[in-house]
């Protein structure tokens, strides 16, 4: 019986040493980076541009309109909390906001009919896109899930 107990102690010690060796090897050699989200949306307020990556690979880049003087598109890192195929702004005379992706407070990425103004800061704080680009992004976020989407505003 004593030899059986000794054998099990040795097996446990060997497994523990092997696990420690693997952890040490990963720490020394580096762990491959894992994406925090499947979809990453980057909004550059200074350039009025949006870029979209899917699984770490560039997917699209589009002109946008963010907040004009006196308003703000809040900088930060967000996950969407609501997707609405068609939303009407109660705050701004029921203005249509197609393909809305809400990311903080009442701020959203959405389509706009004012496509000639894209590339300039003209909104009340939302991020405006061409309707076809907003539809494409909305479908992408819907497919990958809000929890797998990161929105970075800088």
N, C-alpha and C positions, 0 to 999 in steps of 0.2 A: 504494500500500500504506500509506503514511504517513497518508493521509486516512481509510482504513478503521479504523486503530488509533485515530486521534483521535476518530472517530465513536463507537466502542465505549466509549472512556473517557468521553465526554460522556453516553452513555446510562446508564452505570453511575453516574456522578455524579448524574444526574437522579433515578434510582431511589433512590439513597441519600438525597438531599435530601427526596424525597417520603416515604420511610419515616420519616425524622427528624421531618418535619412532622406526620405522623399520631401518632407517639408523643408529641410535644410537645402536640398538641391534646388527646389523652386525659389527659395529666397535668394540663393547665390546666383542662379542663372536668370532669374526674373520670371514672373508669371505673365503669360500673354494677356494683353488688356482685353477686357470684356466690355462691350458697349453697354451703357446705362439704359439705352432705349433703342428700339428698332428704328424709330423715326426721330430725327433731330431736325428741328426747324430753327434756323438762326436768322434773326432780324437785326440788320445793321441800320440803326436810325440815322447815323451820319451819312451813309451812302444811299439810304432809301432802297435797300435791297434785301431780299429774302433768299436764303439758300436752304435746300432740303437734302438731307442725307438719309438713305435707307440702309440699315445694317452696315453703316460706316462708309458707304459708297455714295458719291454725289449723284443726286437724282434730278434736281432742277434748280434754277436760279431765276428769280422774277423781280421786276420793279414793284415797289409797294409805296403806299402813303401812310405815314405815321402822324403823330400829333403836331399840329401847327403851334405857332407861338401862343403862349398862354395856356396850353394844355400839355398833357404828358402821356406818353406811352411808357408805362413803368418798366424800368430795366430790371432784369432778374432772370431766374431759371424757374420754369413752371411746367406743370403737367396739366393738360386740358381737363376741365371738370364737366363740360357740357358740349354736346354736338347738336346743333339745330339746323335742319335742312333749310328752313326759312324762319328768320326771326324778324320782328318789327320792333324798332327802338321806341320804347315808351318815352324815353327822355328827349328824343329828337324827332318829334312829329311823326312817329310811326314809320320812319324811314326803313325801307326793306334792307335786310342784311342777309343775303343768301349765303348758304354754306358756312354758317357761323361756328367757329371753334373758340369757345370761351376758355380763357386761361387764368384770369385773376379778376376778382370783383366783377364789374360789368364789361371788362375789356375783352375783345374778341378779334380773331382774324376772320375776315369775311370778304365776300365779293362786293364790287361797287360798279355802278353804272358810269361813274365819273372817271373813265379810264384815261382820258387825256391829262388828268392831274397826277397820275401815277409817276413816282420818281421824285415827288415834292411833298413836303410835310403839310398836309391840309386837313387832317382829320381831327376829331375831338379826343383822340387817344387810341382808338381801335387801329388795327393794321388792315389796310384795304388792299385788295388784289383784283386782278381781272376776274370776272365771273368763271371763266373756264379754268383758270389756275386755282381759284378757290374750290371749285368742284373737284379737281384732281387731288388737292391736298386733303379735302374733307373725306374723300373715298379712301385715301391712303391711311389717314388716322383711324377711320372706321374699321378698316381691314386689320391693322396692326394693334388697335386698341388704345384707348386714352392712357392707360397705365404704362404702355410701351412707347409713349411719345414724350419728347422733351422739347420745350419751346424756350429758346434763349434769346433774350432781348438785350442788346447792348448798343 
